[in-house]
């Protein structure tokens, strides 16, 4: 109906559409560059160390063993 707000926008083409598409493409490229620059060798090393630490805890029954060490079962 006339005067109502639509819930979408559609552009057929033209200079403004081209400008918008170029802006979106540049934004995506800039974001990709920024994320690649943020992943430094130091950050990779921290992630690797943390992964190895938690992997050892989970895969070596750390919680199970520590719980049993602190609360030993009574001899029957």
Secondary structure, DSSP 4 states (H G I P E B T S, - for coil): -TTPPPS------SHHHHHHHHHHHHHHHHHHHHHHHH--HHHHHHHHHHHHHHHHHHHTTHHHHHHHHHSPPPP-
